[in-house]
Amino acid sequence: MIATKDWLKASWYISKAMLRPAAGRPFVESRNKTPTPVMVPIRALGPSYRERIAQHLLQLEPADRYLRFGYAANDEQIRRYAEQLDFNRDEIFGIYNRRLELIAMAHLAFSEHPEHKHCAEFGVSVLKQARGRGFGARLFERAVMHARNEGVNMVFIHALSENTAMLKIARNAGATVRRDGSESEAYLQIPPASLDTRMAEIVEQQFAEVDYQIKKQAKQFWDFLANVQEVRSGVQHARHQSAE
């Protein structure tokens, strides 16, 4: 049985976590210049999203592919990467826009080596049009929280030294970054899971699921209206042709 005070503490933690601003961007200004807090629904992705993941990565420009994978990955190599994702072992997180396009994605890969079973590696990609909103940092926070809840005590990032955006996310989170020529390693020691982190992950996943379903229904509605408009335009065009 969990004490009431512990539930209240966890609820307060979750409220702050859901409303906190993205790293590096305290607020997003609306049209009336009033700062509003940022909430980013981050959804865990399963095997049924393998093709969407591949399509997301295929949209990356050559320079971004180079930074994400450490080499100039071609289309075939990206598809092979997506096909080999192990959803039973690893965790994939994604951020969708209102058109249900996967605009940002993170891969948390758990180590299979017995001596490093409490370690996990983090990788992230954000489409060009979605950058500057703190999505990479938010995905890192989400991945670290999941790693804690899975018993991981160290998250590391292997990146090219020129990938300053990724290394900045690691440094801002308190990671130790070591550079070795053209490559860098970032290590973040994380504490054990707590009631707060377990409750926060449950709530954030539910929040992301509700957000996804709302976007899905909205997209279906607008697609339906677009089809109706297309049929209507076709009928009007046919009438016009017959009148002539």
Stockholm file with secondary structure:
# STOCKHOLM 1.0

chainA/1-244         MIATKDWLKASWYISKAMLRPAAGRPFVESRNKTPTPVMVPIRALGPSYRERIAQHLLQLEPADRYLRFGYAANDEQIRRYAEQLDFNRDEIFGIYNRRLELIAMAHLAFSEHPEHKHCAEFGVSVLKQARGRGFGARLFERAVMHARNEGVNMVFIHALSENTAMLKIARNAGATVRRDGSESEAYLQIPPASLDTRMAEIVEQQFAEVDYQIKKQAKQFWDFLANVQEVRSGVQHARHQSAE
#=GR chainA/1-244 SS CCCHHHHHHHHHHHHHHHHSCBTTBSCEECTTCCEECCCCCCEEECGGGHHHHHHHHHTSCHHHHHHHHSSCCCHHHHHHHHHTCCTTTSEEEEEECTTCCEEEEEEEEECCSGGGTTEEEEEEEECGGGTTSSHHHHHHHHHHHHHHHTTCCEEEEEEETTCHHHHHHHHHTTCEEEEETTEEEEEEECCCCCHHHHHHHHHHHHHHHHHHHHHHHHHHHHHHHHHHHHHHHHHHHHHHHHHC
#=GC SS_cons         CCCHHHHHHHHHHHHHHHHSCBTTBSCEECTTCCEECCCCCCEEECGGGHHHHHHHHHTSCHHHHHHHHSSCCCHHHHHHHHHTCCTTTSEEEEEECTTCCEEEEEEEEECCSGGGTTEEEEEEEECGGGTTSSHHHHHHHHHHHHHHHTTCCEEEEEEETTCHHHHHHHHHTTCEEEEETTEEEEEEECCCCCHHHHHHHHHHHHHHHHHHHHHHHHHHHHHHHHHHHHHHHHHHHHHHHHHC
//
